[in-house]
Amino acid sequence: MPTPSNDNSNIEPDLLDLHLGHLSDAQRADLLQRIAADPALASQQEAYSAIFHALGTLSDEAAPAELARKVRARVAQAGPPPRMTHAPTSDSEPDEFAAGNWIIRVRSLSDIIAVAAVLVLAVGLGLPSLLQVRERSRIMGCSQNLQRLGQGLSAYASAFGDSLPFVGWNKRSSSWQPSNEPGVQLMPNRRHVYPLLRAGRVRAAWFICPSRRDVAMPDDQIGQRNDFIEARNVSYAYQNMAGVRPLLSGNPDLPILADDNPLFDNGLPLFGIGKRLGLMNVAEMNSRAHRGRGQNLLTVGGSVKFADTPYSGVDGDNIWLLKDVAEYKGREGPKSAKDSHLLK
């Protein structure tokens, strides 16, 4: 895994804010343009992306077995359950503190350590279970969002001759990633689903995954704009509409919406050198939305499923990457109706 430079004078402080979601859309766009133009900054970005991905994939489903064993051994070594009291009234006999049916007395430092060990054990065994339950609830909420958005997509396509939401594309002057080329207009792929919101077919809150720190589009701004105000107004990645565009009557198994693509940030690829050197395995890169466990997918046919691998497209296609494309400049799109490329 690449690591950020130890020379703090060369570290870009905005990179950490980028990964923590603390930048506005304008600040993020400016930083991504600088990353695209600066190889050193791009290298730092790759390093931070790899680190945050590794942190997101740490399992919290169970406490480490070795930790639990050591804590139990320490509790057993400490002897009988400790008794806790307030300060003693004499040097010879400490007072007892009564709380309900409990009388707790602390006699020594080992008693305090034993109490701490019990607390560590309780947290180690109980907290992961609570986190797991909470994440399952968030996954279900995310799935419900995608089902509602799917109904909106279906209604839109039925009203517009089988065509899924699409606001236009110019191969020469449009780009779905930030670009410094003169005459090139940025058109984030998420803009293509905005008509659903503007037409009132879906709610702004449905675009926000419960596991993300994103912010819903303000209702009073929806009718005044043709695009989301910032990237944080939508948590989900939409099928890349720069190439062959899917139809409602097309392959029902083609993913059309999913939790955000972990290999791109606001259209800018996060891989490159890391991928070529074998430091980033796209086969293991699930969305960050659900702690790296997997992603909810909405298909053209309207079904929603949770996939634990990015190879969940038609015929095992990787939903994050275009087939036979090694370098992304922002104009690439699917060349076939079976090629998934879910992008925000």
N, C-alpha and C positions, 0 to 999 in steps of 0.2 A: 504494500500500500504506500502511495506517495505521502510525504509528510511536509507540512508547511515549514518554511525556512525558520531557523532559530534566530535569525537576525531580525529583531523586532522593528528596526528602522525600515525594513523593506516590506513589511506586512501591511496589506491594505485593510484598514479597520472595518470598512464597509462590508467585507466578505462575510464576517461573522453575522452582521445584521441581516445580510441577504439570506443566510441559511436559517436564521431565527425568525424570519418573516417580519422584521422591524422596518423595512424600507417601504416607502410609498411606491406606487407604480412608476412615477416619473424617475425617482431615484434608482429604482431597479433597472429601468430601461437604459439610463445613463451608464450605470455600472456594467451592464451586460455588453454595451457597445465598447466600453473600455477594455473589457476582457477579450472581446473578439479581435481587438487591434493590438493587444499587448501579450506576447507569448509568456512572459514571466508572470503576469497576472492570471493568465489562463492556467498556468501550471499550479499556482496557489489555489485557484478555484477547483481544479481537479482533486487536489489533496483534501480540501475541506469537504468536497462532495463525498469522497470515499470514506472519510472519518464519520460524517453524519450518517451515511448509509450503514456503516458498521454499528454505530450506536443504536440506530433504529431497528436493527435485526436482533439485538440482544433479547433473549427470551426472559419473560417474567412469569412464566407459567408455574414455576416451582422453585423453592429455595434450593441452593446448592446442597447436595447430600452431605458433603464433607463438613460444611458449616453447621448443618443441623446436628451431625454426629458430635462435633466438638462442643457445641453448646450444651447438649444433653449430658456429655461427660463432665463438663464444668459444673452444671447444676447438681449432678449426683455427688461430685467431690465436695461441694459446699455443705452437704449434710441436710438436716431437716429444713423445711421452709422457714425463711427468716421472719423475725418479728420486728416491726418498725415502730419507733417511738419518737417523740420530740426530745429536746435536750433534757438530760437527767437532772433531778432535783438534788441529788447527792452524789458523792464520788463512789459510793458503794453499790447503789441500786438505781438503775435507770427507771424512769416512769414509763408506763405503757400508754399507748395511744389507742383508744377504742373508736372504731368506725363501724357502726352497725353490729354485725355478728363477728367482725374481724378484730383481733388484737395482734398488732404487728410490732415486733421488737428487733431492732438492729443492734447486734452485739459487736460486730467487727467489720473491717474492710471487706473480708471475704463474703459477708452477708450482702453488702452493697453490690459486689461483683455478681453474686448469684441472682439478685433481683434484676440487674442489668441483663444478665444472660437470659433470664426468662422472658424479659421484654423483647430482646433480640430474636429469640425463638418464635415468640408470638407474631412479631412483625414479619419475620422471614417466611413463616408458614401461612399466615393469614392475608397479608397485603397482596401477594401475587394472585391469590384467588379472587380478591376483590377487583384487582386490575383486569383480570381475565374476564370477569363478568361484565365489567364496565365496557371493555373493548368489544365484547360480543354484542352488547346493546348498541354500541355505535355502528358496528357493521350492519346490524339490522336497520338502523335509521338511515344509513347510507343507501342500503338496498331499496328502501321505501322511496327515497328521493329519486333514484334512477328509474323506478317503476313509474312514478308520476311524470318525470321528464319524458319517458318513453311514450306515455299516453299523449303528451303534447306533441312529440315528434310525429306520431302516427296521425293525429288530427291535422297537423300542418300539411303532411304529405298528401293526405286525402283531399285537402282543399286546393292543393297546387299540383295536381296531375302526377302524383306518385313521387315527386321530388322532395327529398329531405332538405331542411333549411340550408340555404346557400345564398350569399349576398354578392357573388360575382368574383372574378379573378382575371388578372392580366398577367400572362406568362412573362412579359418583358419588364413590367414595372411594379409588380406586386411581390412581396416577400413576407413569409410568416415568421421570420426571425429578424432581429435588429440588423440593419445593414448601413454601412457608410457610403454605399455607392450612390452617386448623384442620380436624381430622378426616380429612385426606388422608394415606393410607399410601403410602410409597414402595415400589414394586415394580419394581426394575430388570428390563428385558426379559431379561437373561441368566439370571434366576432360572428361567425356563421350561425351560431345558435342564439344570438341575441334577438332575432325576430320573434322567437317563441315568447320571450319576456315582454317585448314591446307590444305584441298582439294580445297580451293578457292570457295566453294559453297555459302559462306556468307561473309560479311564484318565485321571487328572488331567493327566498330562503331554501328552495329546493336545489339550488346550485351549490350549496355549501355542505360539504361532508362533515358530519359531527366530530370526526377525528382530527379535523384541521382547524387551524386558528385563522380561518378566512372570515371575511366580512361581507354580508349580503349587500347587494346593490340597493341604495336608498330608493324607496318607492317614488319619492317626489322627483327623482332624476331620470326614471326609466323612459318616460315619454319624451324627454328633451334630448335624448342621445341616440346614436346608432351603434353604440358599442359599450361594453362594460367600462366603468371608470378606471379600474385597475385590475391586475391579474388576480388579486385576492377576492374579487367579487364572484369567482367561479372556481370550484375545487376540481371539476371534472375535465377530462380530456376528450375531445370530439374527433371523429374520424377526419383525417387530413383531406380537405376538399380541394386541394390544388391539382389533383390528378383525376383519375377515373372516379366519379362520384357515385355512391350507392343509391339505389332506389328502394322504396318501401316494399316493392314486389320482388326485390333481389334476394340474394342468399340470406335466409333467415338466421343463419349461425354467425354472420359477420358482426363482430363487436362494433358498436357505433359510439358508445360513451363508456367511460370507465374512470376510476380513480386516477389521479394525475400521473403522467409519465415521469418516471424517476431519472430518465436519461436526458431530459431536456428541461431547461428552466426558461419559461416565457419564450419558448421557441429556440433558444440557444443550446446547442449540444453540450453536454457536460462530460463527454468522453472524447477520445482522440488518442493522445499519447498513451494514456492509461490502458485503453483497449488494445492498442497495437503491441504494447509491452506485456500484455497478459495480466495487467493489474486490475482490470475490471471485467468481470464475467457477466455478460448480459443475460445468460441463462438463469442467473440467480437474482436479478434485479427486479424485485416486485415494487409496487408503489410504496411510497413512504407513508401513505395515509393511514395504514393499519399496522404500523410497527414492522413493516417488511414482511408480514405473513402472507399477503396476497392482495387482491383487488376485486372489487365488485365490478362486473361487466354487464352492460345492457346491449343486447343484440338487436339487429334489424327486425327480427321476428317478435320483439317485445319481451323476451325472457331476460331475467336477471340472475346471475350466478356469481359465486365467489370462487375465484381461481387462484391457486397457490403457485402458479408459474406464469411467466409472460408468454409462454408458447401455448396460448389458448385461443388463437384465431382459427380461421378455416384451415383445415389440413395441418394443424400444428404451427401455424404462422405466428411469428413473434409480433405481438400487438404494439410494441414500442418502436420498432424499426421498419423502414421500407425494405422490401426485398431487392437485393442486388445494388444497394446504394451504400457507398463507403464514406462519402463526404457530403455533408448537408450545408447548402448555401441559402436555403429558404424558399426555393422555387420548386423543389422536388415534391412529387405526389404519387399516389398509387398508380401503377400501370395496369392493374387488373382489378376486377370487382371482388377478388378474394384476398387482396393485400391489405391488411390492417396497418394503420399508422395513427394511433390515438395521440393527439397533440393539443396542448393548450396555448 
